[in-house]
């Protein structure tokens, strides 16, 4: 099976400046309610800002995202937009002033430790009802068959050649599967990752990378970060997420020690 970071095919379109073909959750539905922790990470090309990855607000100045989203990006080329369901309009734009990629992040021979934080200025307006942090929970590991929710602006089509971003944030509700099941389906996952699987035609895609996988409830909890999947999206293969509970000490260190 060909495995690829959900961001990589899409970013070639963005950085290559083919901006008329940007990268929805396949089979998702438009979001009609506030998602205060959701951000759009954007890069400036050809005179306009373009969405390329998602992320989650975890402090007054920090966004949690995937390492592969920002590893090779210059911070001066990135901004973060909050408080909107439409990545093209509305919301507040924040300048990125720093990034911290997990020191053990690697893409070879397998994708591991795919997690990073970016720091923004000005600070997020957390007093607003449409902007807020997401609860990170504790070190308890989420198991299989757990209802989870993915939100993002990823491609509505299954291949990068025809990737098209929806203006409005999309949502997909599905369930986790065991790591053993995920391995049997061709993915070399570790204990620091979570897999989720929907029916054919539904799943994460280009442009969803770095975005949040949430365990819904009275206090929604961030359990995963969109990391990678199959080369064609939503074709009955699992989506792989970085397991947030495995990295709580790292996240706390970056935020509390003001790294970078």
C-alpha distance (Angstrom), angle and dihedral (degrees) to the residues before:
residue distance angle dihedral
X1 . . .
X2 3.78 . .
X3 3.80 108.6 .
X4 3.78 123.0 -166.9
X5 3.78 141.1 167.0
X6 3.78 106.2 -98.3
X7 3.80 88.7 -129.9
X8 3.79 100.7 51.3
X9 3.79 102.1 73.1
X10 3.77 90.2 44.8
X11 3.77 97.5 48.5
X12 3.79 90.3 57.9
X13 3.78 86.7 64.1
X14 3.79 93.2 48.5
X15 3.79 99.1 43.2
X16 3.78 89.5 41.3
X17 3.80 85.1 57.9
X18 3.80 95.5 -123.5
X19 3.76 86.8 138.9
X20 3.77 97.6 159.4
X21 3.82 88.0 74.3
X22 3.80 105.6 50.6
X23 3.76 126.6 169.7
X24 7.32 128.7 -94.0
X25 3.48 126.9 174.3
X26 3.80 104.1 -89.6
X27 3.79 109.0 -108.4
X28 3.80 92.6 3.7
X29 3.78 129.8 136.9
X30 3.79 129.8 -125.7
X31 3.79 115.0 -94.3
X32 3.80 114.1 -118.3
X33 3.79 99.1 179.5
X34 3.78 135.0 62.7
X35 3.80 117.1 -81.6
X36 3.81 97.7 -170.3
X37 3.81 97.6 -178.7
X38 3.82 96.2 49.9
X39 3.80 118.2 103.6
X40 3.76 135.1 -177.4
X41 3.79 114.0 -136.0
X42 3.77 109.8 -150.0
X43 3.80 138.9 -170.9
X44 3.81 125.4 -153.5
X45 3.79 114.3 -121.8
X46 3.83 133.1 155.9
X47 3.76 93.4 -2.9
X48 3.79 99.0 -50.0
X49 3.78 143.2 75.0
X50 3.81 118.3 -104.1
X51 3.81 127.9 -165.2
X52 3.80 113.0 -122.3
X53 3.83 107.7 157.5
X54 3.78 143.0 8.0
X55 3.78 130.4 -125.4
X56 3.81 144.6 174.3
X57 3.81 130.2 -118.6
X58 3.81 109.0 -121.0
X59 3.82 101.8 163.6
X60 3.79 139.8 8.0
X61 3.82 89.3 -82.4
X62 3.81 107.5 15.7
X63 3.80 135.4 87.3
X64 3.80 122.6 -166.3
X65 3.79 114.4 -142.4
X66 3.81 142.4 143.3
X67 3.78 120.0 -65.4
X68 3.79 92.0 -132.9
X69 3.81 89.3 60.1
X70 3.79 95.4 62.0
X71 3.80 108.6 15.6
X72 3.80 95.0 101.1
X73 3.80 97.5 27.3
X74 3.81 123.9 105.5
X75 3.80 109.9 -127.4
X76 3.79 90.9 -134.0
X77 3.82 89.2 62.3
X78 3.82 94.9 54.0
X79 3.79 133.9 77.2
X80 3.80 132.8 176.6
X81 3.82 122.7 -136.6
X82 3.81 120.2 -157.3
X83 3.79 138.2 178.8
X84 3.79 99.9 38.0
X85 3.80 140.3 96.8
X86 3.81 91.0 -155.3
X87 3.80 114.1 66.4
X88 3.81 92.0 -159.3
X89 3.80 98.9 53.3
X90 3.78 140.4 29.7
X91 3.76 127.8 8.2
X92 3.79 130.3 88.8
X93 3.79 123.7 -71.7
X94 3.81 120.6 -139.7
X95 3.78 128.3 -166.7
X96 3.81 116.3 -125.6
X97 3.81 110.4 -128.5
X98 3.79 100.9 172.1
X99 3.78 145.3 8.3
X100 3.79 133.9 -160.2
X101 3.80 118.1 -162.0
X102 3.80 116.1 -165.4
X103 3.82 106.4 -95.0
X104 3.82 92.2 -131.9
X105 3.79 95.4 48.1
X106 3.80 111.7 134.0
X107 3.79 139.1 164.7
X108 3.80 97.1 -164.5
X109 2.98 135.8 101.1
X110 3.81 81.9 -2.8
X111 3.80 135.9 -8.2
X112 3.81 108.9 -96.9
X113 3.82 137.9 161.9
X114 3.80 91.1 14.4
X115 3.79 96.2 176.8
X116 3.80 136.6 113.4
X117 3.79 141.7 160.7
X118 3.78 129.2 -139.9
X119 3.78 125.6 -159.0
X120 3.80 121.3 -141.8
X121 3.76 141.4 -165.3
X122 2.96 134.0 -115.6
X123 3.80 98.3 36.0
X124 3.78 117.5 -106.1
X125 3.80 115.7 -91.3
X126 3.78 94.8 -119.7
X127 3.80 92.3 172.2
X128 3.81 89.3 71.4
X129 3.79 116.7 94.9
X130 3.80 92.6 -131.4
X131 3.83 96.3 51.1
X132 3.80 124.6 59.9
X133 3.79 147.4 126.2
X134 3.79 125.4 -90.0
X135 3.81 122.1 -125.7
X136 3.82 112.3 -110.1
X137 3.80 96.9 -162.0
X138 3.80 121.8 -156.1
X139 3.78 137.1 -66.0
X140 3.83 93.6 -76.6
X141 3.79 109.1 125.1
X142 3.77 120.0 -124.3
X143 3.81 111.4 -125.8
X144 3.78 135.8 -152.4
X145 3.82 127.8 -63.3
X146 3.81 91.4 25.8
X147 3.83 116.1 147.1
X148 3.80 109.6 -116.1
X149 3.79 136.4 173.4
X150 3.79 129.7 -138.8
X151 3.80 123.0 -163.5
X152 3.78 127.6 -175.0
X153 3.77 150.9 115.8
X154 3.81 95.6 -105.7
X155 3.78 126.5 147.9
X156 3.80 121.7 -67.0
X157 3.80 90.4 -148.1
X158 3.78 129.7 66.5
X159 3.82 100.8 -125.3
X160 3.80 134.5 55.3
X161 3.80 92.9 -127.6
X162 3.80 90.6 68.3
X163 3.82 100.2 27.7
X164 3.81 113.2 152.1
X165 3.79 126.1 178.9
X166 3.78 121.3 -140.5
X167 3.78 113.3 -134.1
X168 3.80 91.9 -135.7
X169 3.79 126.1 65.4
X170 3.81 113.9 -100.5
X171 3.80 130.6 -148.3
X172 3.80 133.4 -155.9
X173 3.80 124.9 -172.2
X174 3.80 115.3 -158.1
X175 3.83 141.1 130.6
X176 3.76 139.8 -94.3
X177 3.78 121.6 -113.0
X178 3.79 127.8 -153.6
X179 3.79 119.4 -87.8
X180 3.79 88.2 -120.9
X181 3.81 90.7 57.6
X182 3.78 88.6 46.9
X183 3.81 91.2 53.3
X184 3.79 90.9 49.1
X185 3.79 87.7 55.7
X186 3.79 91.0 57.9
X187 3.80 105.8 -90.6
X188 3.81 122.1 125.5
X189 3.79 95.1 -144.1
X190 3.79 126.5 169.5
X191 3.79 131.5 -151.1
X192 3.80 87.8 -92.4
X193 3.78 91.9 67.9
X194 3.81 137.7 70.5
X195 3.79 127.2 -150.8
X196 3.79 127.2 -152.2
X197 3.78 128.1 -175.6
X198 3.80 133.4 -164.2
X199 3.78 132.0 -179.3
X200 3.79 119.7 -75.2
X201 3.79 110.0 -68.9
X202 3.81 96.0 31.5
X203 3.80 127.9 89.2
X204 3.78 148.3 84.2
X205 3.79 119.7 -51.8
X206 3.81 144.9 173.6
X207 3.79 109.7 -37.4
X208 3.82 95.1 27.7
X209 3.81 92.8 86.9
X210 3.78 115.8 123.2
X211 3.78 91.9 18.2
X212 3.80 128.1 127.1
X213 3.78 131.4 -83.5
X214 3.80 105.6 -162.6
X215 3.78 133.8 -163.3
X216 3.82 100.4 -143.2
X217 3.79 122.8 -135.4
X218 3.79 143.1 107.7
X219 3.80 85.8 -53.0
X220 3.81 107.2 28.0
X221 3.79 112.7 -141.9
X222 3.79 129.1 -149.6
X223 3.80 105.5 -128.5
X224 3.80 103.3 159.8
X225 3.80 146.9 24.6
X226 3.81 118.3 -145.8
X227 3.81 105.7 -106.9
X228 3.80 116.7 155.9
X229 3.79 147.9 -30.9
X230 3.79 141.1 166.2
X231 3.80 121.4 -38.0
X232 3.81 89.8 -106.9
X233 3.79 115.0 49.5
X234 3.79 129.7 -125.8
X235 3.80 95.6 6.5
X236 3.79 97.2 134.0
X237 3.81 95.4 -78.9
X238 3.83 124.7 121.4
X239 3.78 124.5 -98.4
X240 3.81 113.5 -130.4
X241 3.80 121.9 -140.7
X242 3.78 133.9 -172.9
X243 3.82 106.1 -110.8
X244 3.82 105.2 -120.9
X245 3.82 95.1 -160.8
X246 3.81 89.3 63.9
X247 3.79 91.9 59.6
X248 3.81 105.1 43.1
X249 3.84 93.7 115.1
X250 3.81 90.2 50.5
X251 3.81 92.7 48.7
X252 3.80 92.2 47.4
X253 3.80 92.2 48.7
X254 3.79 94.3 51.5
X255 3.80 92.8 47.9
X256 3.81 99.5 40.3
X257 3.80 96.4 41.9
X258 3.79 89.9 44.1
X259 3.78 94.2 -123.0
X260 2.90 128.9 -153.8
